[in-house]
Amino acid sequence: MIAVFAHGVSCSSSANNIKHAGVTEQALALGTWGGQHVRAEVNERGADLEFDCAQGNIAGKIMLDSAGGFEVNGSFSTQHAGPIRDDETSSRTVRYKGVVKDNEMELTITDAKNKDEIGSFSLRFGNEGRLMKCR
């Protein structure tokens, strides 16, 4: 859904670290994260995600906890081949949950209302991803 490390997870930068109640959080690296069926472009404002037949967005800086995990709200929209009608929308609120270790990320997307899992993905920092777009 889900894009990314400006300085790498293992490196420390005071500009990317925030301390809360004695726990230091680090921002997810900025740049491209990709894997099978997913590509995420992470920036200072969040992330834009692209999937085979869907797209997603995280509207806020992604901070990692001390274990390399994050859990943030975002949006997810399915796509289809052919033209899109003006009154057509498939956007829904989702929860992006991930764990980052070294340059690898495990990402799970869950519907915020009914808690159904939409998908799980493995991403690698610097990988452009492999997408099979709807036709």
C-alpha positions as CSV (number, residue, x, y, z in Angstrom):
1,M,0.0,0.0,0.0
2,I,3.1,0.6,1.3
3,A,6.9,2.6,0.2
4,V,11.4,4.8,2.2
5,F,14.3,5.2,4.6
6,A,16.3,8.5,4.4
7,H,19.1,7.2,6.5
8,G,18.4,3.5,6.9
9,V,16.7,1.9,9.9
10,S,20.0,1.0,11.7
11,C,21.4,4.5,11.3
12,S,20.6,7.3,13.7
13,S,19.7,10.9,12.8
14,S,18.3,13.4,15.2
15,A,16.1,14.9,12.4
16,N,14.4,11.5,11.9
17,N,14.2,10.4,15.6
18,I,11.5,11.4,18.0
19,K,11.5,10.5,21.7
20,H,8.3,9.8,23.5
21,A,8.3,8.8,27.2
22,G,11.8,7.4,26.9
23,V,11.1,5.5,23.7
24,T,12.8,6.6,20.5
25,E,10.9,6.3,17.3
26,Q,12.5,6.6,13.9
27,A,10.9,7.7,10.6
28,L,10.6,5.1,7.9
29,A,13.3,5.7,5.2
30,L,12.2,7.9,2.3
31,G,12.3,6.3,-1.1
32,T,11.0,3.3,-3.0
33,W,10.0,0.0,-1.5
34,G,8.8,-2.8,-3.7
35,G,8.0,-6.5,-4.0
36,Q,5.7,-8.9,-5.8
37,H,2.4,-7.0,-6.6
38,V,3.3,-3.8,-4.7
39,R,5.3,-0.6,-4.9
40,A,5.4,2.1,-2.3
41,E,6.9,5.6,-2.6
42,V,7.5,7.0,0.9
43,N,8.0,10.7,1.3
44,E,7.9,13.2,4.2
45,R,4.1,13.4,3.9
46,G,3.4,9.6,4.0
47,A,3.4,7.1,1.2
48,D,1.7,6.4,-2.1
49,L,1.2,2.7,-2.8
50,E,0.5,0.9,-6.1
51,F,-0.8,-2.6,-6.4
52,D,-1.7,-4.8,-9.4
53,C,-5.3,-3.5,-9.5
54,A,-5.4,-1.0,-6.7
55,Q,-3.8,2.0,-5.1
56,G,-3.4,3.3,-1.6
57,N,-2.3,6.3,0.4
58,I,-0.9,7.0,3.8
59,A,-1.3,10.7,4.7
60,G,1.2,11.2,7.5
61,K,4.8,10.6,8.3
62,I,5.4,6.9,9.1
63,M,7.3,6.4,12.4
64,L,8.8,3.0,13.4
65,D,8.7,1.9,17.1
66,S,11.7,0.4,18.8
67,A,10.9,-3.0,17.3
68,G,10.8,-1.6,13.7
69,G,7.0,-1.8,13.6
70,F,4.3,0.7,12.5
71,E,0.5,0.8,12.3
72,V,-1.2,3.7,10.5
73,N,-4.5,4.5,8.9
74,G,-4.8,5.1,5.2
75,S,-6.9,4.7,2.1
76,F,-7.2,1.8,-0.4
77,S,-9.0,1.9,-3.7
78,T,-9.5,-1.0,-6.1
79,Q,-9.2,-0.4,-9.8
80,H,-10.4,-2.2,-12.9
81,A,-9.8,-2.3,-16.7
82,G,-11.7,0.2,-18.8
83,P,-13.0,3.7,-18.1
84,I,-14.0,4.8,-14.7
85,R,-17.5,6.4,-14.3
86,D,-17.6,9.9,-12.6
87,D,-19.8,8.6,-9.8
88,E,-17.7,5.5,-9.2
89,T,-15.6,5.1,-6.1
90,S,-14.1,2.2,-4.3
91,S,-12.0,4.0,-1.7
92,R,-12.1,2.7,1.8
93,T,-10.3,3.4,5.1
94,V,-7.7,0.7,5.9
95,R,-5.0,0.0,8.5
96,Y,-1.5,-0.5,7.2
97,K,0.6,-2.5,9.6
98,G,4.2,-3.3,9.0
99,V,7.5,-4.5,10.5
100,V,10.8,-3.4,9.1
101,K,14.1,-5.2,9.6
102,D,17.2,-4.1,7.8
103,N,16.0,-3.3,4.3
104,E,13.0,-5.7,4.4
105,M,9.4,-4.9,5.2
106,E,6.4,-7.2,5.9
107,L,3.2,-5.2,5.3
108,T,-0.4,-6.2,6.0
109,I,-3.5,-4.2,4.9
110,T,-6.7,-4.6,6.8
111,D,-10.1,-3.1,6.3
112,A,-10.7,-0.6,9.1
113,K,-14.4,-1.3,9.5
114,N,-14.8,-5.1,9.2
115,K,-11.2,-6.1,10.0
116,D,-10.9,-8.3,6.9
117,E,-7.4,-8.7,5.7
118,I,-7.0,-7.2,2.2
119,G,-3.5,-8.6,1.6
120,S,0.0,-9.2,2.9
121,F,3.2,-8.2,1.1
122,S,7.0,-8.4,1.4
123,L,8.9,-5.4,0.3
124,R,12.5,-4.5,-0.1
125,F,14.0,-0.9,0.1
126,G,15.3,0.2,-3.3
127,N,13.2,-2.4,-5.2
128,E,10.8,-1.0,-7.8
129,G,8.4,-3.9,-7.3
130,R,6.7,-6.1,-9.8
131,L,3.2,-5.1,-10.8
132,M,0.7,-6.8,-13.2
133,K,-1.7,-3.9,-14.0
134,C,-5.4,-4.5,-14.8
135,R,-6.1,-4.5,-18.6
